[in-house]
Amino acid sequence: MSGSSDTLRRIAVAALRLDEVVANPERYPTIATPAPVIVERLGRWEAAVGDAEAFARRLEYWGLDRGRAAELVCDRRLEPNWCPAPWCEVLGEIVTTTRKMVAEDALGPSGYRRYGLPAAIENPLVFEDILLPCLLVGRRRLAVHLAARFRRLEQVLELEAIAGLERTLLGSLVGLSQRALRAEFEARPGDVTADRYRRFVQAITEDGLEGFFLRFPPLARLLGEAILAWVENQALFLDRLETDRPAIESRFDVNTGRIAVFHGGLSDPHNGLATVLIVRFESGLGLVYKPKSLVAEEAYSQFLRRLAADGCPIDLQGPQVLSRDGYGWVEEVVPAMLEDTSAAHRFFQRCGALACVLYLLRATDGHAENLVAAGEHFVLIDMETLMHADPRAFDT
């Protein structure tokens, strides 16, 4: 483990989850904690739940009473033979990398150039300079993860796509940490200027972010776990892409080539922080990668084909689907303008027909983000709430 071992132990014990303490209390022995501190922590816990009555119900659900809850919020220590969790290893790498970048004066434009980091000059992310070391740690870990299958990431992705992939991680880390970083920034007096921001970045990173992580231990854990999840999910995505490439090229009738454009983080995270991705290949093919079962998408496509085969007077289109075990690939539907008034007439006819189909299939999520106007076609792109259950059907 890199970084200060004692500091990382302190962060690790302060970032313990309650369920970990409940499951293995002997692994995390309590140490003397002042009574006012215990009362204050219980009060914050109760306020987070709602009120005293809701807190009592929550404790009862977990099989706890207030006395046991007071014990759970006591300070704890780690056993001498404590083995650091993977996120702690990542945190140590972040501390070491931050110190190195500070010594090189590389937390800023010079760092983007030196390390080839994915700068977004016109749309920078708040506090992204501080989190660049986290991105470097994720980059190195992904390279190690992929080494068995690819010599270099550039074999599969063009440079612009690699930048998109890495900014997906950076955006996730910014989303997790911006409230804490803003609180730290506002705690330092002064006008909001570029010079004040540079001084803030220098002050918070000069110790390798150890002080910041000590003040926000759960956030330190979240950042470490987010990097691990990103590495796992991108490696899995690239492995699935190479495995499925022949089937993709057959289904969509195109030679794919390398990925030219990568857009990640396009959905809520599920199943280990996996999200929907959009990739566009050198050939021009755009695909949506969904890390979930596409049974609903496949059934919807079959339903639309059946309508057409049975003589439905209005043709409705859906994206092509390649369904795999627990994930799949969907044709990207690109917005397009209407060509003329006749196309506009057909478009609104299809809107009505699609509304009828969605009503018939008990869809509940047909909002703007799940529908695309592609020329004269109105296309549903997310089918996860088709055949939604109606609780009234179970009334007696």
C-alpha positions in Angstrom: 0.0 0.0 0.0 1.3 3.4 -0.9 0.8 6.6 1.1 1.0 6.8 4.9 0.0 3.4 6.3 -1.2 4.9 9.6 -3.3 7.6 7.8 -4.9 5.0 5.5 -5.8 2.8 8.5 -7.5 5.8 10.2 -9.4 6.5 7.0 -10.4 2.9 6.6 -11.8 2.5 10.1 -13.7 5.8 9.9 -15.2 4.7 6.6 -16.6 1.4 7.9 -20.3 0.8 7.1 -22.7 -0.1 9.9 -23.5 -3.5 8.3 -19.8 -4.4 8.4 -19.6 -3.6 12.1 -22.8 -5.5 12.9 -21.6 -8.5 10.9 -18.0 -8.6 12.4 -17.9 -6.6 15.6 -14.8 -8.6 16.8 -12.8 -7.4 13.8 -13.4 -3.8 14.7 -13.2 -3.4 18.6 -14.6 -0.3 20.2 -12.4 2.3 21.9 -13.3 4.8 24.6 -15.7 7.4 23.1 -16.9 10.5 25.0 -20.6 10.3 25.8 -21.5 13.7 24.2 -19.9 12.4 21.0 -22.1 9.3 21.0 -25.2 11.4 21.7 -24.4 13.7 18.9 -23.8 10.9 16.4 -27.1 9.1 17.4 -28.9 12.5 16.9 -27.5 12.9 13.4 -28.4 9.3 12.6 -31.9 9.8 13.9 -32.3 13.0 11.9 -31.1 11.3 8.7 -33.8 8.6 9.2 -36.5 11.2 9.9 -37.6 11.4 13.6 -37.5 9.4 16.8 -40.4 7.2 15.8 -39.0 6.3 12.4 -35.6 5.7 13.9 -37.0 3.3 16.4 -38.8 1.4 13.6 -35.5 1.3 11.7 -33.6 -0.1 14.6 -36.4 -2.7 15.3 -36.2 -3.8 11.6 -32.4 -4.4 12.0 -32.9 -6.2 15.3 -31.3 -3.5 17.3 -32.2 -1.3 20.3 -30.9 2.2 21.2 -28.2 0.8 23.5 -26.8 -1.4 20.6 -27.0 1.6 18.3 -25.0 3.7 20.7 -22.3 1.0 20.7 -22.3 1.0 16.9 -21.4 4.7 16.7 -18.5 4.4 19.1 -15.0 4.9 17.7 -13.2 1.8 16.6 -9.8 0.4 15.8 -8.4 -2.1 13.4 -6.7 -5.2 14.4 -2.9 -5.2 13.9 -3.2 -8.0 11.3 -5.8 -6.0 9.4 -5.7 -6.6 5.6 -6.6 -3.5 3.6 -9.6 -3.7 1.3 -9.0 -3.1 -2.4 -10.4 0.4 -2.2 -7.7 1.2 0.4 -5.0 0.1 -2.0 -6.5 2.4 -4.6 -6.5 5.3 -2.1 -2.8 4.7 -1.3 -2.1 5.0 -5.1 -4.1 8.2 -5.3 -2.1 9.7 -2.4 1.3 8.8 -4.0 0.2 9.9 -7.5 -1.1 13.2 -6.1 2.2 13.9 -4.4 4.1 13.1 -7.6 1.9 15.4 -9.7 2.2 18.2 -7.1 6.0 17.9 -7.2 5.9 18.1 -11.0 3.4 21.1 -10.9 1.2 18.9 -13.1 -2.3 19.6 -11.5 -3.5 21.8 -14.3 -2.8 22.5 -18.0 0.8 21.2 -17.8 -0.6 17.9 -16.4 -3.0 17.5 -19.3 -0.1 17.8 -21.7 2.4 15.7 -19.7 0.1 12.8 -19.1 -2.2 13.1 -22.2 -5.2 13.7 -19.9 -8.6 14.3 -21.5 -9.0 18.0 -21.2 -12.3 19.7 -22.0 -11.3 23.3 -22.4 -14.7 24.6 -23.3 -16.6 22.6 -20.7 -14.4 21.8 -17.7 -15.7 19.9 -14.7 -15.7 21.7 -11.4 -12.6 20.8 -9.3 -11.4 18.4 -12.0 -7.7 19.5 -11.4 -7.8 18.0 -7.9 -9.1 14.7 -9.2 -6.7 14.2 -12.1 -4.5 11.8 -9.9 -7.6 9.6 -9.4 -8.0 9.4 -13.2 -4.3 8.4 -13.6 -4.8 5.6 -11.1 -7.9 4.4 -12.9 -6.0 4.6 -16.3 -3.1 2.5 -15.0 -5.3 -0.1 -13.4 -7.4 -0.5 -16.6 -4.2 -1.0 -18.6 -3.1 -3.7 -16.3 -6.5 -5.3 -16.4 -6.5 -5.3 -20.2 -2.9 -6.4 -20.7 -3.8 -10.1 -21.2 -6.1 -9.3 -24.1 -4.8 -6.1 -25.7 -1.3 -4.8 -26.0 -2.6 -1.2 -26.0 -6.0 0.4 -25.6 -5.4 2.2 -28.9 -5.9 -1.2 -30.6 -9.6 -0.9 -29.9 -10.3 2.8 -29.4 -9.2 6.0 -31.2 -7.7 8.7 -29.0 -10.9 10.7 -29.0 -12.8 7.7 -27.7 -10.2 7.0 -25.0 -10.6 10.6 -23.9 -14.4 10.1 -23.7 -13.9 6.9 -21.7 -11.7 8.6 -19.2 -13.9 11.6 -18.8 -16.7 9.3 -17.9 -14.6 8.3 -14.8 -13.7 11.9 -14.1 -17.3 13.0 -14.3 -18.3 10.2 -11.9 -15.6 11.2 -9.4 -16.6 14.9 -9.6 -20.2 14.0 -9.0 -19.2 12.1 -5.8 -16.9 14.8 -4.4 -18.0 18.2 -5.6 -20.1 19.0 -2.5 -17.3 18.2 -0.1 -14.8 20.1 -2.2 -17.1 23.1 -2.5 -17.5 23.1 1.3 -13.7 23.0 1.7 -13.3 25.8 -0.9 -15.9 28.1 0.8 -14.3 27.5 4.2 -11.3 29.5 2.9 -12.1 33.2 2.8 -11.6 35.4 -0.2 -13.1 36.5 -3.5 -14.0 33.9 -6.0 -11.1 34.4 -8.5 -8.9 32.1 -10.5 -6.0 32.9 -8.2 -8.0 31.8 -5.1 -8.9 28.6 -6.9 -5.2 27.9 -7.7 -4.3 28.5 -4.1 -7.0 26.1 -3.0 -5.9 23.4 -5.3 -2.3 23.8 -4.1 -3.4 23.7 -0.4 -5.7 20.7 -0.6 -3.3 18.6 -2.6 0.1 19.4 -1.0 -0.2 16.4 1.4 -1.4 14.1 -1.4 -5.1 14.6 -0.4 -4.6 12.7 2.9 -6.0 15.6 5.0 -9.1 15.8 2.8 -9.7 12.1 2.9 -9.3 12.2 6.7 -12.0 14.8 6.9 -14.3 12.9 4.6 -13.5 9.1 5.1 -16.7 7.8 3.5 -16.0 9.9 0.4 -12.5 8.5 0.2 -14.0 5.0 0.2 -16.6 5.9 -2.4 -13.9 7.3 -4.7 -11.7 4.2 -4.4 -14.7 1.9 -5.0 -15.8 4.0 -8.0 -12.4 3.7 -9.6 -12.4 -0.1 -9.1 -16.0 -0.4 -10.5 -15.0 1.7 -13.5 -12.0 -0.5 -14.3 -14.1 -3.6 -14.0 -17.0 -2.3 -16.1 -14.8 -0.9 -18.9 -12.8 -4.1 -19.0 -16.0 -6.1 -19.2 -17.4 -3.9 -21.9 -14.3 -4.2 -24.1 -14.1 -7.9 -23.5 -17.7 -8.3 -24.5 -17.2 -6.1 -27.6 -14.3 -8.2 -28.9 -16.2 -11.5 -28.2 -19.3 -10.2 -29.9 -17.7 -8.3 -32.8 -18.4 -11.1 -35.4 -22.1 -11.3 -34.3 -22.3 -7.5 -34.3 -20.9 -7.2 -37.8 -23.3 -9.9 -39.0 -26.4 -8.5 -37.3 -25.8 -4.9 -38.4 -24.2 -5.8 -41.7 -21.0 -3.6 -41.4 -17.3 -3.9 -40.6 -16.9 -2.0 -37.3 -13.3 -1.0 -37.0 -12.0 0.8 -33.9 -14.3 2.9 -31.6 -14.1 6.5 -32.8 -16.5 8.1 -30.2 -17.3 7.0 -26.7 -20.1 8.4 -24.5 -20.5 6.8 -21.0 -22.6 7.4 -17.9 -25.8 7.6 -19.8 -28.1 6.0 -17.3 -28.4 5.5 -13.6 -25.7 3.1 -12.3 -26.8 -0.5 -11.5 -25.1 -3.8 -10.7 -21.7 -2.5 -9.6 -22.1 1.0 -11.0 -22.4 -0.2 -14.6 -24.1 2.3 -16.9 -25.4 2.5 -20.5 -22.8 3.5 -23.1 -23.0 4.8 -26.7 -20.1 4.0 -29.0 -19.6 4.9 -32.7 -17.2 3.0 -34.8 -14.9 4.1 -37.7 -17.4 2.6 -40.0 -20.1 5.0 -38.8 -22.1 2.4 -36.9 -23.5 3.6 -33.6 -24.4 1.1 -30.9 -25.9 1.4 -27.5 -24.3 -1.0 -25.0 -26.8 -1.9 -22.2 -25.4 -3.9 -19.3 -28.7 -5.6 -18.5 -31.0 -8.2 -20.1 -32.5 -7.0 -23.4 -35.4 -9.5 -23.3 -37.9 -6.6 -23.3 -36.1 -4.8 -26.2 -36.0 -8.0 -28.3 -39.7 -8.8 -27.6 -40.7 -5.3 -28.5 -38.9 -5.5 -31.9 -40.6 -8.8 -32.6 -44.0 -7.3 -31.7 -43.4 -4.4 -34.2 -42.4 -6.9 -36.9 -45.6 -8.9 -36.2 -47.7 -5.8 -36.5 -46.2 -5.1 -39.9 -46.6 -8.7 -41.0 -50.3 -8.7 -40.0 -51.0 -5.6 -42.2 -50.9 -2.8 -39.7 -51.6 0.4 -41.8 -49.0 2.5 -39.9 -45.4 1.1 -39.8 -43.6 1.7 -36.5 -39.9 1.3 -36.2 -37.7 0.1 -33.4 -34.0 -0.2 -33.1 -32.3 -3.4 -34.1 -31.2 -5.5 -31.1 -28.5 -8.1 -30.4 -29.4 -9.7 -27.1 -26.8 -11.6 -25.1 -26.8 -13.2 -21.7 -27.5 -10.4 -19.2 -26.5 -7.6 -21.6 -26.7 -6.6 -25.3 -26.2 -4.2 -28.1 -28.9 -1.9 -29.6 -28.8 0.2 -32.7 -28.3 3.9 -32.0 -31.3 6.0 -33.1 -30.1 9.4 -34.2 -32.5 12.4 -34.2 -33.2 13.8 -37.6 -35.3 16.6 -39.1 -38.5 16.1 -41.1 -38.0 16.4 -44.9 -41.4 18.1 -45.8 -45.0 18.5 -44.7 -46.0 15.0 -45.9 -43.3 13.5 -43.6 -44.6 15.7 -40.8 -48.1 14.3 -41.4 -46.8 10.7 -41.3 -44.8 11.5 -38.2 -47.8 12.6 -36.2 -49.8 9.6 -37.4 -47.0 7.4 -36.0 -47.1 9.3 -32.7 -50.7 8.4 -32.3 -50.0 4.8 -33.3 -47.1 4.6 -30.9 -49.3 6.0 -28.1 -51.8 3.2 -28.8 -49.1 0.5 -28.7 -47.6 1.8 -25.5 -51.0 1.9 -23.9 -51.7 -1.7 -25.1 -48.3 -2.8 -23.7 -48.8 -1.0 -20.3 -45.8 1.2 -20.7 -45.2 3.8 -18.0 -42.0 5.5 -18.9 -42.7 7.0 -22.3 -41.1 10.4 -21.6 -38.8 12.6 -23.7 -35.6 10.9 -22.7 -36.9 7.5 -23.9 -38.2 8.6 -27.2 -36.3 9.9 -30.3 -37.8 11.8 -33.3 -35.8 10.2 -36.2 -37.1 12.0 -39.2 -40.7 10.8 -39.8 -40.4 8.0 -37.2 -41.0 8.3 -33.5 -38.9 5.6 -31.8 -39.0 4.2 -28.3 -35.5 3.5 -27.1 -36.0 2.2 -23.6 -38.4 -0.7 -23.0 -37.7 -1.5 -19.3 -41.2 -0.5 -18.2 -43.3 -2.4 -20.8 -45.9 -4.7 -19.3 -45.9 -2.7 -16.1 -47.9 -4.4 -13.4 -51.2 -2.7 -12.3 -51.7 -3.2 -8.6 -55.5 -2.7 -9.0 -55.5 -6.1 -10.7 -54.7 -7.7 -7.4 -57.5 -6.0 -5.5 -60.0 -8.4 -3.9 
